[in-house]
């Protein structure tokens, strides 16, 4: 997320902080580079121009240029302006009111509405304890109903459809009635999209919107579409209106300009960012944390929160005891792999570290986690507890059962032995880790 922009800005700030004294000329030159970096990140050109103008005005003030660390002062100003651009604080969903509340998801075809609907349902259930019903109101796209039904099951949400009608309003009304009868808190309505904005799409959405009386109307935008996403947002704002946005596929592009442009152009907040492929790949947009990630300062608080969700203190203490007493088995190893994967994409997790703490090259083959889990699952219980008995014939059997090569099995066993040797020498209180995991 924002890799190119972060890299370009880091280069600019490195030059600024290396100077003991800054002149107005130095600041202007740096701001030209910042503006170019923003435009390359596909930030709206008017937004980029105003952003740089505001920073230039504040950064050339006497208090900044004559301070002891003018370069750091400029970085602070840039950070504050990015936070301002993104909205200064989180914009929570509307959760109060007589149930069932209705959330309407709108957007173009291919923007990720159906996936976003399931992810939002999972987030509401997991984080807010809400019972959510997904309503299949996309009656235009082939297999849209089947897709929503499948991912609703993955998200643990309720599902409602009507295969005997082409009227999305009828479907929505049926879903609301079911939600009342079955005590669902929220109905999320997945609407139809088109490949482009047209009158047919807007008329259909207007009728659904009137029937929904939605507590939230969320515009789902494809983060890969850059400037086009902002233009689409303006069209939907004019015809339908919305309370906020979900920007999807933010891990699929290193530019991310739509996130920096959206609020400045529409005046509406970004509520969530979508990353990864799992049903849990939705995170509330926090302006301060996102600004830190853009500027290479990382999001350590967010990383800690993800770790806390995956681990509890009792489990961590058990793990430490096993490691120190050398009783850690491949079964325990598989459990830890599962917990790590639950935290999300490893590339995203490393991206949450401050830039100076990241590996020089972040290129993790996440498929190795799947291979390792498959290898351990193909072992017998005795083999997991006593890997020293795994001879050549057992390795062949395990590799065939897991769909991997014998070399993969050998590597896993080698890594496991190395880790146990290291842990045997480790004293309590020194921290724990799994070596070789990020190769």
Number of C-alpha atoms within 10 A of each C-alpha: 21 22 18 18 25 21 15 18 20 19 14 18 17 12 12 22 17 12 13 11 15 21 12 14 10 14 21 18 11 20 20 15 17 23 21 18 21 26 19 16 24 23 25 23 16 12 20 20 17 13 21 20 15 13 21 20 11 15 25 20 11 10 12 18 19 13 14 12 17 23 23 17 19 23 20 13 17 22 20 17 18 22 20 17 20 25 21 16 14 16 18 13 16 13 16 9 9 8 15 22 23 25 24 26 26 28 29 22 20 13 25 20 29 28 22 24 27 30 25 25 26 25 21 19 18 14 8 10 11 17 21 29 29 28 30 27 28 23 21 15 11 9 11 17 22 12 13 25 22 12 20 26 12 14 22 17 21 21 22 23 22 18 10 7 11 13 15 26 19 15 24 28 15 15 27 24 14 18 24 14 9 12 14 20 22 25 29 29 31 28 27 23 23 16 11 10 15 11 9 10 17 17 13 16 24 15 14 23 21 11 14 21 13 21 18 20 22 25 27 29 31 24 28 22 17 21 18 15 24 21 15 17 21 14 15 18 15 9 13 17 18 21 20 23 26 29 30 24 21 20 21 16 17 16 25 27 26 25 28 23 24 28 20 19 17 15 12 19 24 27 21 25 23 29 22 16 14 17 22 21 22 24 16 16 24 20 21 20 18 23 24 20 22 25 23 24 21 24 21 18 12 17 17 12 12 16 16 12 11 16 15 10 9 9 11 12 11 10 18 19 14 15 23 18 13 15 14 19 18 22 16 16 18 19 12 16 16 15 15 18 14 15 20 17 19 17 16 16 18 19 25 26 21 16 18 10 13 14 12 8 6 14 11 14 12 14 9 15 16 14 19 21 20 18 24 22 17 18 22 13 13 10 17 20 16 12 17 10 11 18 9 11 9 15 19 17 14 23 23 14 14 20 13 16 16 18 12 16 20 15 13 20 18 11 14 19 14 14 17 19 12 15 21 13 10 15 10 12 7 7 8 15 12 16 12 11 12 14 9
